C-alpha cells in the first residue's frame, strides 16, 4: 500500500513540474545592448544557450603546484543563422554555406548575449542553426540538428567543441 502511495505521489509531482509554461522573461531575454532578440510577431521560435569549449583540455600534470591549462568551457559569443532544414538536401549548397560563409539564404540571424543566450522568433517549420564563432561557421557538433518548431518556442542548447581532448 505504501509503495502505491509513493508511486502516485511521484507521478503527481512529475505532472505538476512538467506542465509549467515558458517564463516570458526567458523568451524575451535581451542582448547586452538591450535590444530584444525577438523582433518579429511570431509566437513561435527557438531559444537556448551556446557554450564553447576551446584550448588544451587534456588532463594536466601539476609540477610544483603549478597546474596551468588553456582549456575554456563557457558561454560562446558570436552569431546564429537560421536556415530551412531543406538546405541539408543539397550538399553543394551546404558546402558553399560552410566554406564561404554564404548566409544569404538564411531566414534570420541574431547575436548571442554575453551569457551565450539566443532567442529567435520563426514561423512553425523545420530549421537548422549555423553558429559563427571566431572565424568558423559550424552546424552543431558533427551533425546538423533539425529543429521542429510547432506551436511554441523550442529550447535548443548547443556546445561547440574546438578543444583538444
HELIX and SHEET records of a PDB file:
HELIX    1   1 UNK A    2  UNK A   18  1                                  17    
HELIX    2   2 UNK A   24  UNK A   27  1                                   4    
HELIX    3   3 UNK A   85  UNK A   89  5                                   5    
HELIX    4   4 UNK A   91  UNK A  100  1                                  10    
SHEET    1   A 3 UNK A  72  UNK A  75  0                                        
SHEET    2   A 3 UNK A  45  UNK A  54 -1                                        
SHEET    3   A 3 UNK A 117  UNK A 121 -1                                        
SHEET    1   B 3 UNK A  72  UNK A  75  0                                        
SHEET    2   B 3 UNK A  45  UNK A  54 -1                                        
SHEET    3   B 3 UNK A 153  UNK A 155  1                                        
SHEET    1   C 3 UNK A  72  UNK A  75  0                                        
SHEET    2   C 3 UNK A  45  UNK A  54 -1                                        
SHEET    3   C 3 UNK A 158  UNK A 161  1                                        
SHEET    1   D 4 UNK A 108  UNK A 111  0                                        
SHEET    2   D 4 UNK A  79  UNK A  84 -1                                        
SHEET    3   D 4 UNK A 125  UNK A 133 -1                                        
SHEET    4   D 4 UNK A 136  UNK A 138 -1                                        
SHEET    1   E 4 UNK A 108  UNK A 111  0                                        
SHEET    2   E 4 UNK A  79  UNK A  84 -1                                        
SHEET    3   E 4 UNK A 125  UNK A 133 -1                                        
SHEET    4   E 4 UNK A 146  UNK A 149 -1                                        
END                                                                             
